Amino acid sequence: MLHPHWEQALAGFVREQARGVPLGAGNRNYKDRNPKCEVAVALTHLRVLAGERSTEELQAIASGLELPWLRSYLSFHHETVIHSVLRMTPHENAAALRETADAVERVRHVEGPAAQAVAVVRRLQHLFPHDRGILLAICMKLIELEPGRAAVIPPGCLHTYLSGRAVLVMGTSDNALQAGLANGYVDLCELQLLTGNEQPQPSPLPVLDVGPGEQRIPLWSDDMELRRVVVGDDPMPVRVGPFSVVLAALEPAAITVDEVTADIEPEAKILYAGETVTATVTGPSQIFVASRL
C-alpha cells in the first residue's frame, strides 16, 4: 500500500472532487487531502517491505534467480523497476509470475538479496498466486526489526508488513492506495503517477532510554511523542496528558489516575484528555503512550 504525501494527497483529493467521485465509492483513492506518516514499533520480530531496493541488490536478485523480466527492466534508465512492474500488461504480469515461480522452484542455494527474495516469494505465492504484488515485493527493500526497535515509513513510500506484530502510529488520514496482496481496489494508473519518481525510503528511528523500563520514540512532529513502557511486577509511574492514547500491547494492564482505575485488555486503548499528571500502571505488561504535548 501507499499513503500519498501532502502534494499528492491535495492534488488527488481536488481532482476526484472535481470529477464527482463520491467519498464512499469503492474506486475513490483520496478520502481527504492529508498525508499519512507511519511509525512502526516491533512487538515481535518484524519484517517489513518498504521502498525500493538498490540497483545492486536488484541485479543480485536477477542474476541469482535468473529472472529475465527483472533483468530487462534493470536496463531501463528512464523509470524505476517498481514503476515498470506497475505498467505491466496482464499478459506480461502472468508471464513474469510464471518465470518467478519456476525460478524459486529450481533454486537450491543463494545468498543475500536473492535468498531474501526467495523467502518472500515462497511466503506470498500460496496466498496470492496471481498477484502483481509478488513482483513488487521482490523489488522492495526488506527491513527487519527486533522487539522494541522502530522505523518510519514516510508518505509516498510503498510498503507492506510481511510477518510479525507491531504497534503502528499513523497520521490522521484515510488515504491508502492498494498495490496488491489484498482484495481491495487497485488503481494502477494512479500508482504509476505516484511512483513516477524515486520513492522516499524507510529508515530506522532512534529509541531513547529516558528512565528504567521507559523509552521515547520520536514522531513526525515536535509536539507529539511516543513512549514505550515495560511494566514488571511492581507498578510504574507514567506521565499522561494533556492528550494521550494509552495502548496495552500483548498483555493486559491497569492504569490509575486520581484514584480512578481503568483496565486495558491486550490491543485495547484508552484516551486521556486533561492536565498532565503522573499515572500509575500495573502489569506485567508493555504499554505505549502516544501524546500531543
Sequence and secondary structure as in RCSB ss.txt:
>XXXX:A:sequence
MLHPHWEQALAGFVREQARGVPLGAGNRNYKDRNPKCEVAVALTHLRVLAGERSTEELQAIASGLELPWLRSYLS
FHHETVIHSVLRMTPHENAAALRETADAVERVRHVEGPAAQAVAVVRRLQHLFPHDRGILLAICMKLIELEPGRA
AVIPPGCLHTYLSGRAVLVMGTSDNALQAGLANGYVDLCELQLLTGNEQPQPSPLPVLDVGPGEQRIPLWSDDME
LRRVVVGDDPMPVRVGPFSVVLAALEPAAITVDEVTADIEPEAKILYAGETVTATVTGPSQIFVASRL
>XXXX:A:secstr
 B   HHHHHHHHHHHHHHT  TT TT   SSS    EEEEESS EEEEES   HHHHHHHHHHHT HHHHHHHT
 SSS HHHHHHT  HHHHHHHHHHHHHHHHH     HHHHHHHHHHHHHTTTSTT THHHHHHHSEEEEE TT E
EEE TT  EEEEES EEEEE S    B  SSSSS   HHHHHHHTSS     EEE  EEEETTEEEEE SSTTEE
EEEEEE SS EEEEE SEEEEEE SS EEEEETTEEEEE TT EEEEESS EEEEEESSEEEEEEEE 
